[in-house]
C-alpha cells in the first residue's frame, strides 16, 4: 500500500508468529504497545495450500482506524487487490500478515505504526485495522493441476492432440465463485484439443481423459487469461478451476468401429450392398445417453443398405452381418449427423448403435426350398389345380413363431395356382409328394410385401414355412371345373331335362351334376364350393341369361378328345 501512496520502502520482513488458537499474535521484536496482531476469524475446512513468500495473491480488504472510521476498501472499487507477497510491494505488516493464509480464510489484522506507512496520507503513528479475505493464490512456478475424482472402469481411448471433444464444465475461481457453466446453458462445450482453440491450461488439462471421466483442472492465470482477464467475467490474474465431465471424443480421421457381440454359428449368408435389412437398435451417445430405440416403438427399422438410405456410418456398419447377429457400431459425427446434429442428437456427436439383425433379403431373391424328408414312393407330385392339405409352422428368420396349424389342430387346405395363398407359398408347394417335409423361405416381395399383415406379419419380413404335405387330390386340367370320367351320353340334354319341357332350370342342372359326381361318372374341381361351381357352369350355358338353358344353348366342349365340360 505504501508504495502506491508514495511512502518509502518498508523495513525488512519480521517473523510472524501465529497462535494456533487463532488469537492475536505478537510479532517478535516489537514491544507490547507496538505489536502486529492477527485474528483468524474464519478458516475453511479444507486448506490445500497456504500463502508463502513469493506467491501472488488476490484479496479483498477493508481498512479502518481503531475508532472504526474506514480509510480504504477494495470492495468499493469492486476489484481485488493483486500483489506479490514478500517482494516489498506491501507494507511490512501486511506482507507478514498474509503469510500462511488459505483461500477463503478471513483475517483481522492490527498493524502498528512501525510496521505501517510511517508518514504520508495516513496520519503519523496510526494503528491500522485490516479485515482481509483471501480470494486467490498462485506462484509463477505453478503448473496445471489435475485431480481425477471419477474414472470409468473401461477406458478404451483417451484424448490426444487434435481430437475433437464434447464436455460439460463448471468454471469457478479458487474461492468457489462460479463464473461460467455449460450445464446452465444445457449445451456441451465442443472444441478441438491441443491446437490453440482453448486457453493453454485447458488444452493441457484435457489430455488423457476418458469418455465418462470427471476431473478438476486448476489453471494458474499465466496459462489462462493472464493479467487482463477475459474482459467480462474473469478478472485479471485469476486462477481458474474447471470441473469437467467428458461426454464425447473423436478425431476427424476416425472411421467407424465395429464390435461383434453375438455372431450365430450358422451364417449361410451375409448382407451386401443393395440388400434390404430389418433390424432392431438402441442408439446412444458415447456417455450412454439414449437418443432413440426401435424397441421402444416395437417395430424394426427397415432399410436398404449401401444406397444412401441411412447415414454413411450405418451404411458401412451394416455390411457383412448375419441374420441374428448382434454388433455395436460406433459412428463418428462426420459419418453421422455432422456438426448440426438432428432432433435430440447434438451436433458433433459420436453415435453408438447396438443392433440386432432380424432378417434381410435382396429384391432379386426367389424362394428357397429345402426338403428334409421324402417318402420312398414320391412319384405323384403336386401341380397347379391340385387340392392340398398340409400342416405348417410359420416363423420369421430370427425364429419368432407367427402361426402354426399344428397348434390349431387342423390342416390348411388350398388349390394350387388359385391365388389362395401368397405367391411364394404357391411356388413352394409345387412338385411336392404326400408325406414330404420341406422348409420354404419366402422373401417379402413374394410374401406379404412392405405392408405385412397388421398385428400378425411385419412389413418387409422374410417368412419361413416348415411344411408337411398330408393329402393331395388331383385337380382338373387347367380351365376346367367339371369333367366326365367316362363316355358322355349322346342324349345328355334330355337326361337333364327330366320333365321334357325343353328347358333346364338351375335346380334340374344342379341335381343332375351332383348325381353324376356321386356315381363317379363326373368330377368337380376339388377345393372349391361345389354349389358355386355348378352355378357358374349353368350360367356359362345360359347364353341369353334368362335363367334357363334350352337345347339350342346347350353346348359341349371337347376335352382331350375323351372328356367334355358343360
C-alpha positions in Angstrom: 0.0 0.0 0.0 2.8 2.4 1.0 4.4 2.1 -2.5 1.1 3.2 -4.1 0.8 6.1 -1.8 4.5 7.2 -2.4 5.9 6.2 1.0 9.4 4.8 1.4 10.3 1.1 1.1 9.2 -1.0 4.1 11.7 -2.3 6.6 13.0 -6.0 6.4 10.4 -8.7 6.9 9.7 -9.6 10.5 9.0 -13.1 11.7 5.2 -13.5 12.2 4.1 -15.9 14.9 0.6 -17.1 14.8 -1.2 -18.6 17.7 -2.8 -21.9 17.0 -5.8 -20.7 19.0 -6.4 -18.0 16.4 -6.0 -15.2 18.9 -3.9 -12.1 18.3 -0.2 -13.0 17.9 2.6 -10.5 18.7 5.4 -10.2 16.2 8.9 -10.8 17.5 11.0 -7.7 18.0 8.0 -5.4 18.7 7.1 -4.1 22.2 3.8 -4.9 23.7 2.5 -1.5 22.7 3.7 -2.0 19.1 2.6 -5.5 18.2 1.3 -6.8 14.8 -1.8 -8.8 15.8 -3.6 -11.3 13.6 -7.0 -12.8 14.4 -8.1 -15.8 12.2 -11.8 -15.1 12.0 -12.7 -17.8 9.6 -10.6 -20.8 8.4 -12.1 -23.1 5.7 -12.3 -26.9 6.5 -10.0 -27.6 3.5 -6.8 -25.7 3.1 -4.7 -27.5 0.4 -2.3 -24.5 0.1 -1.2 -21.5 2.1 0.5 -18.3 1.1 4.2 -18.3 1.1 6.7 -15.6 0.3 7.0 -15.1 -3.4 3.3 -16.1 -4.1 0.9 -13.9 -6.0 -2.4 -13.2 -4.2 -5.7 -11.7 -4.9 -7.6 -10.5 -1.8 -10.4 -8.2 -0.6 -9.9 -5.9 2.4 -11.5 -3.1 4.4 -9.1 -0.7 6.1 -10.2 1.2 9.2 -8.7 3.2 12.1 -9.1 2.0 15.6 -12.3 4.1 16.0 -13.9 2.3 13.1 -13.5 5.0 10.5 -12.9 3.5 7.1 -10.0 4.8 5.1 -9.9 2.3 2.2 -11.8 -0.7 0.8 -11.2 -2.9 -2.2 -14.9 -3.7 -2.2 -15.7 -0.1 -3.0 -13.6 -0.5 -6.2 -15.3 -3.8 -7.0 -11.9 -5.3 -7.6 -9.5 -7.4 -5.5 -6.0 -6.2 -4.6 -3.5 -8.2 -6.6 0.1 -8.3 -5.5 3.2 -10.5 -4.8 3.9 -11.4 -1.2 7.3 -10.9 0.3 8.7 -8.9 -2.5 8.5 -5.4 -0.9 5.3 -4.5 -2.7 3.3 -4.3 0.5 3.7 -2.5 3.9 5.7 -4.7 6.2 2.8 -5.6 8.4 0.6 -6.8 5.6 3.5 -8.7 3.9 3.8 -10.7 7.2 0.0 -11.0 7.9 -0.8 -12.7 4.5 1.8 -15.5 5.0 0.1 -18.8 5.9 -3.4 -17.8 4.7 -5.7 -20.2 2.9 -8.0 -19.2 0.1 -11.4 -18.2 1.7 -9.7 -17.5 5.0 -10.7 -14.3 6.7 -8.2 -12.5 9.0 -8.5 -9.4 11.1 -5.1 -7.7 11.2 -3.9 -4.9 13.5 -0.8 -3.2 12.2 1.2 -0.9 14.5 2.8 2.4 13.1 6.3 1.0 12.8 5.1 -1.8 10.5 2.8 0.5 8.6 3.1 3.6 6.5 5.0 5.9 8.8 4.2 9.3 7.3 2.0 10.2 4.3 -1.7 10.2 3.7 -2.3 8.1 6.8 -1.8 10.3 9.9 1.5 9.7 11.7 1.7 7.0 14.4 -1.6 5.5 13.2 -2.6 2.0 14.1 -4.4 0.4 11.2 -7.0 -2.4 11.2 -7.5 -4.6 8.1 -10.3 -7.1 7.5 -8.8 -9.4 4.9 -10.4 -12.1 2.8 -8.1 -14.2 0.6 -9.5 -15.0 -2.9 -6.7 -16.4 -4.9 -3.1 -17.7 -4.6 -0.6 -18.8 -7.2 3.1 -18.9 -7.9 5.0 -18.4 -11.2 6.3 -21.9 -10.9 2.9 -23.4 -10.8 1.7 -25.8 -13.4 -1.8 -27.1 -14.4 -3.1 -29.3 -11.5 -5.4 -32.3 -12.4 -7.5 -34.2 -9.9 -9.5 -37.1 -11.3 -12.3 -37.9 -9.0 -14.1 -40.4 -11.3 -12.8 -42.7 -14.0 -15.0 -45.3 -15.7 -13.9 -49.0 -15.4 -13.4 -49.2 -19.2 -11.3 -46.6 -20.9 -10.5 -47.7 -24.5 -9.4 -44.3 -25.6 -8.1 -41.0 -24.2 -7.9 -37.5 -25.5 -4.9 -36.8 -27.8 -3.8 -33.7 -29.6 -6.1 -32.8 -32.5 -9.1 -34.7 -31.1 -12.5 -33.1 -31.0 -14.3 -33.3 -27.7 -17.7 -32.5 -26.2 -17.7 -31.8 -22.5 -19.6 -30.2 -19.7 -18.0 -28.0 -17.1 -18.4 -25.6 -14.2 -15.9 -22.8 -14.1 -15.1 -21.3 -10.7 -12.4 -19.2 -9.1 -10.3 -20.6 -6.3 -12.8 -19.2 -3.8 -15.6 -21.2 -5.4 -17.3 -18.4 -7.1 -19.0 -19.6 -10.3 -18.2 -17.6 -13.4 -19.4 -19.9 -16.2 -21.2 -23.3 -16.7 -22.1 -25.3 -19.7 -24.7 -27.0 -17.6 -26.6 -23.8 -17.2 -26.7 -23.4 -21.0 -27.8 -27.0 -21.3 -25.2 -27.4 -24.1 -21.8 -29.1 -24.1 -18.7 -27.2 -25.0 -17.4 -28.6 -28.3 -13.8 -28.0 -29.4 -10.6 -29.3 -30.7 -7.8 -30.0 -28.2 -4.2 -29.1 -28.4 -4.4 -26.8 -31.5 -4.9 -23.5 -29.8 -8.7 -23.3 -29.7 -8.6 -23.3 -25.8 -6.6 -21.5 -23.2 -3.2 -23.3 -22.8 -4.0 -24.7 -19.4 -7.3 -26.3 -20.6 -5.5 -27.6 -23.7 -3.1 -29.4 -21.4 -5.6 -30.4 -18.7 -7.9 -32.3 -21.1 -5.3 -34.5 -22.5 -5.5 -38.2 -21.4 -9.2 -38.0 -20.4 -11.6 -40.9 -21.0 -15.2 -40.5 -22.0 -17.2 -40.6 -18.8 -14.2 -39.3 -16.7 -14.6 -36.4 -14.3 -11.7 -34.3 -13.3 -10.9 -30.9 -11.7 -8.4 -28.8 -13.6 -6.8 -25.9 -11.8 -5.1 -23.4 -14.0 -2.8 -20.5 -13.0 -3.6 -17.2 -14.7 -0.5 -17.2 -16.9 -1.9 -20.4 -18.6 -5.4 -18.9 -18.6 -6.4 -15.3 -19.3 -3.4 -13.6 -17.8 -3.2 -10.1 -16.4 -6.2 -8.7 -18.4 -8.7 -11.5 -17.8 -11.3 -12.1 -20.4 -12.8 -8.6 -20.3 -16.1 -9.8 -18.9 -16.5 -12.3 -16.1 -12.9 -13.3 -15.4 -10.7 -10.7 -13.7 -7.0 -10.3 -14.4 -4.5 -12.6 -12.6 -7.3 -15.1 -11.7 -6.6 -18.8 -11.1 -9.4 -20.9 -12.7 -10.9 -24.1 -11.6 -12.8 -26.3 -14.1 -14.9 -29.2 -13.0 -15.0 -31.2 -16.3 -17.1 -34.2 -17.4 -16.1 -35.6 -20.8 -19.1 -36.8 -22.8 -17.6 -37.4 -26.3 -14.4 -37.8 -28.1 -13.4 -38.4 -31.7 -10.8 -37.5 -34.3 -11.6 -36.2 -37.8 -9.6 -39.1 -39.2 -11.7 -41.7 -37.4 -13.7 -44.3 -39.4 -16.5 -46.4 -37.9 -15.6 -49.1 -35.4 -17.4 -52.4 -35.2 -17.6 -54.7 -32.2 -19.3 -58.1 -32.8 -21.3 -59.1 -29.7 -23.1 -62.2 -31.0 -22.4 -64.0 -34.2 -24.5 -67.1 -35.0 -22.6 -70.3 -35.6 -24.5 -70.9 -38.8 -24.1 -67.9 -41.0 -25.1 -69.0 -44.5 -25.3 -65.5 -45.9 -24.0 -62.0 -45.1 -25.5 -58.7 -46.0 -24.3 -56.9 -49.1 -24.9 -53.6 -50.7 -28.4 -53.5 -52.2 -29.9 -55.8 -49.6 -32.9 -54.8 -47.6 -32.5 -55.2 -43.8 -34.8 -55.4 -40.8 -33.1 -54.8 -37.6 -33.6 -53.5 -34.0 -31.3 -51.0 -32.4 -30.6 -48.9 -29.4 -28.9 -45.6 -30.3 -26.9 -43.9 -27.6 -24.3 -41.2 -27.2 -20.8 -42.1 -26.0 -21.7 -41.3 -22.5 -24.6 -43.8 -22.6 -27.4 -41.3 -23.1 -30.2 -43.0 -25.1 -31.5 -40.9 -28.0 -33.5 -43.5 -30.0 -34.6 -47.1 -29.9 -36.6 -49.3 -32.3 -37.5 -51.5 -29.3 -39.5 -48.6 -27.8 -41.6 -48.4 -31.0 -42.0 -52.2 -31.0 -41.0 -52.2 -34.7 -37.8 -52.9 -36.6 -36.0 -50.3 -38.6 -36.3 -51.4 -42.3 -34.0 -50.1 -45.0 -31.8 -50.8 -48.0 -28.1 -50.6 -47.2 -25.2 -49.3 -49.3 -27.5 -47.0 -51.2 -27.6 -43.9 -49.1 -30.9 -44.5 -47.3 -29.2 -44.3 -43.9 -26.2 -42.2 -42.5 -22.9 -43.2 -44.1 -21.6 -44.8 -41.0 -24.6 -47.2 -40.7 -24.5 -47.9 -44.4 -21.0 -49.2 -43.9 -21.6 -50.8 -40.5 -24.5 -52.9 -41.6 -22.5 -54.6 -44.4 -21.3 -58.2 -43.7 -23.8 -59.0 -41.0 -25.5 -62.4 -40.5 -29.2 -62.9 -39.6 -29.4 -63.0 -35.9 -26.1 -61.2 -35.4 -25.7 -58.5 -32.7 -23.0 -55.9 -33.1 -22.0 -52.5 -31.8 -21.4 -49.8 -34.5 -19.6 -46.6 -33.3 -20.1 -43.8 -35.8 -18.0 -40.5 -35.7 -20.0 -37.4 -36.4 -18.6 -36.8 -39.9 -20.2 -40.2 -40.8 -23.3 -39.5 -38.7 -25.2 -36.3 -38.4 -22.3 -33.9 -38.5 -21.9 -30.5 -36.8 -25.6 -29.7 -36.8 -26.9 -32.9 -35.3 -30.6 -33.9 -35.7 -33.5 -33.8 -33.3 -32.3 -34.9 -29.9 -28.9 -35.8 -31.4 -26.5 -32.9 -30.6 -24.1 -31.6 -33.2 -20.6 -33.2 -33.5 -21.8 -36.2 -31.5 -20.3 -39.7 -31.8 -23.2 -42.3 -32.1 -23.3 -45.8 -30.7 -25.7 -48.3 -32.3 -26.3 -51.6 -30.7 -28.1 -53.6 -33.4 -29.7 -56.9 -33.7 -30.3 -58.1 -37.3 -33.7 -59.8 -37.7 -33.7 -60.6 -41.4 -32.5 -59.4 -44.7 -33.2 -60.2 -48.4 -32.4 -58.9 -51.8 -35.1 -57.8 -54.3 -33.7 -60.3 -56.8 -34.2 -63.2 -54.4 -36.6 -66.0 -55.2 -37.9 -68.6 -52.8 -35.6 -71.1 -51.2 -36.7 -74.8 -50.8 -35.0 -77.3 -48.6 -36.5 -80.8 -48.5 -35.9 -82.6 -45.2 -37.8 -85.9 -45.8 -39.4 -87.7 -48.8 -41.2 -91.0 -48.6 -40.0 -94.0 -50.6 -42.8 -93.6 -53.0 -42.7 -90.0 -54.1 -43.9 -90.3 -57.7 -47.1 -88.2 -57.6 -46.1 -84.6 -57.3 -48.3 -81.6 -56.7 -49.2 -79.3 -59.6 -51.4 -76.4 -60.4 -55.0 -77.2 -59.8 -54.4 -79.9 -57.2 -56.1 -79.7 -53.9 -53.7 -79.9 -51.0 -54.0 -80.4 -47.2 -50.9 -79.6 -45.2 -49.6 -78.6 -41.9 -47.1 -75.7 -41.3 -45.2 -73.7 -38.8 -44.7 -70.1 -40.0 -41.9 -68.0 -38.4 -39.6 -65.1 -39.1 -36.0 -65.6 -40.0 -35.0 -64.9 -36.3 -37.2 -67.8 -35.2 -40.2 -65.8 -34.0 -43.3 -68.0 -34.4 -46.1 -66.3 -36.3 -48.6 -69.1 -36.9 -49.0 -72.9 -36.7 -51.7 -75.3 -38.0 -50.5 -77.9 -35.5 -51.4 -75.6 -32.7 -54.8 -75.1 -34.3 -55.3 -78.8 -34.7 -56.4 -78.7 -38.4 -54.8 -78.6 -41.7 -54.6 -75.8 -44.2 -56.3 -76.6 -47.4 -55.8 -74.9 -50.8 -56.0 -75.3 -54.5 -52.6 -74.7 -56.1 -52.5 -71.9 -58.6 -55.8 -70.4 -57.5 -54.4 -67.4 -55.6 -55.5 -68.8 -52.2 -52.0 -68.3 -50.7 -49.2 -65.8 -51.3 -47.2 -66.4 -54.5 -44.1 -67.6 -52.7 -46.1 -70.3 -50.8 -47.9 -71.4 -54.1 -44.4 -71.8 -55.6 -43.0 -73.6 -52.6 -45.8 -76.2 -52.5 -45.3 -77.4 -56.1 -43.7 -80.7 -57.1 -44.2 -82.0 -53.5 -45.4 -85.5 -52.7 -47.7 -86.6 -49.9 -45.6 -87.2 -46.7 -42.8 -84.9 -47.8 -41.4 -82.3 -45.3 -39.7 -79.2 -46.5 -38.7 -75.7 -45.5 -39.7 -72.8 -47.8 -38.2 -69.4 -47.3 -40.2 -66.6 -48.9 -38.8 -63.1 -49.5 -41.3 -60.3 -48.8 -42.0 -59.4 -52.4 -43.3 -63.0 -52.8 -45.0 -62.9 -49.4 -46.9 -60.1 -47.7 -44.8 -57.2 -49.1 -44.0 -53.9 -47.4 -47.3 -53.7 -45.6 -47.3 -57.1 -44.0 -50.4 -58.2 -42.1 -51.5 -55.9 -39.4 -50.8 -57.4 -36.0 -49.5 -60.7 -37.4 -46.8 -60.3 -40.0 -44.3 -57.4 -40.0 -43.9 -55.4 -43.2 -41.0 -56.4 -45.5 -40.5 -59.6 -43.5 -38.9 -62.8 -44.8 -41.0 -65.8 -43.9 -40.0 -69.3 -43.1 -42.6 -72.1 -43.5 -41.9 -75.7 -42.3 -44.4 -77.8 -44.3 -45.7 -81.4 -44.2 -48.0 -82.4 -47.1 -50.7 -84.8 -45.8 -53.1 -85.1 -48.7 -53.2 -84.5 -52.4 -56.4 -84.6 -54.6 -55.5 -84.3 -58.2 -57.1 -81.3 -59.9 -58.7 -80.9 -63.3 -56.9 -79.7 -66.4 -56.4 -76.0 -66.5 -59.6 -74.2 -67.4 -62.0 -77.0 -66.3 -64.3 -77.1 -63.3 -66.0 -80.4 -64.2 -65.1 -83.4 -66.3 -66.6 -86.7 -67.3 -64.9 -89.8 -66.2 -66.3 -91.9 -69.0 -68.2 -91.6 -72.3 -70.7 -88.7 -72.4 -74.3 -89.7 -73.1 -75.5 -88.6 -76.6 -78.8 -87.6 -75.1 -77.3 -85.5 -72.3 -79.8 -82.6 -72.6 -82.7 -84.9 -72.5 -81.3 -86.7 -69.4 -81.0 -83.4 -67.6 -84.4 -82.1 -68.7 -86.4 -84.7 -66.8 -89.8 -83.0 -67.3 -89.2 -82.9 -71.0 -90.3 -79.3 -71.4 -87.3 -78.3 -73.5 -85.9 -76.1 -70.7 -83.4 -76.8 -67.9 -83.6 -74.8 -64.8 -80.7 -74.4 -62.2 -82.3 -76.8 -59.8 -82.5 -79.6 -62.5 -79.0 -78.9 -63.7 -77.5 -79.0 -60.1 -79.3 -82.2 -59.2 -78.0 -83.9 -62.3 -74.4 -82.8 -61.9 -74.3 -83.9 -58.2 -75.7 -87.2 -59.2 -73.0 -87.8 -61.8 -70.3 -86.9 -59.2 -71.8 -89.2 -56.6 -71.9 -92.1 -59.1 -68.3 -91.5 -60.1 -69.2 -90.6 -63.7 -68.2 -87.0 -63.3 -65.8 -84.9 -61.2 -65.9 -81.3 -59.9 -62.7 -79.3 -59.4 -61.6 -80.1 -55.8 -61.2 -77.4 -53.2 -63.9 -75.1 -54.4 -67.5 -74.5 -53.3 -69.4 -77.2 -55.3 -72.7 -75.2 -55.5 -70.8 -72.1 -56.8 -69.0 -74.2 -59.4 -72.3 -75.7 -60.6 -74.0 -72.3 -60.7 -71.1 -71.0 -62.8 -71.4 -73.9 -65.1 -75.1 -73.3 -65.6 -74.5 -69.6 -66.2 -72.0 -70.4 -68.9 -74.6 -72.5 -70.7 -77.4 -69.9 -70.2 -76.3 -67.8 -73.1 -79.0 -65.2 -73.0 -79.1 -65.0 -69.2 -82.8 -65.8 -68.9 -82.4 -68.3 -66.1 -82.9 -71.4 -68.2 -81.0 -73.4 -70.7 -82.6 -74.6 -74.0 -81.4 -77.3 -76.3 -80.0 -74.6 -78.7 -78.0 -73.1 -75.9 -76.6 -76.4 -74.7 -73.1 -76.9 -76.0 -70.4 -79.4 -75.5 -66.7 -78.7 -75.4 -64.2 -81.4 -76.4 -61.6 -82.1 -73.8 -58.6 -84.1 -75.0 -60.9 -86.0 -77.3 -62.3 -88.0 -74.4 -63.8 -85.7 -71.8 -66.1 -82.7 -72.1 -67.0 -79.9 -69.9 -70.5 -78.5 -69.8 
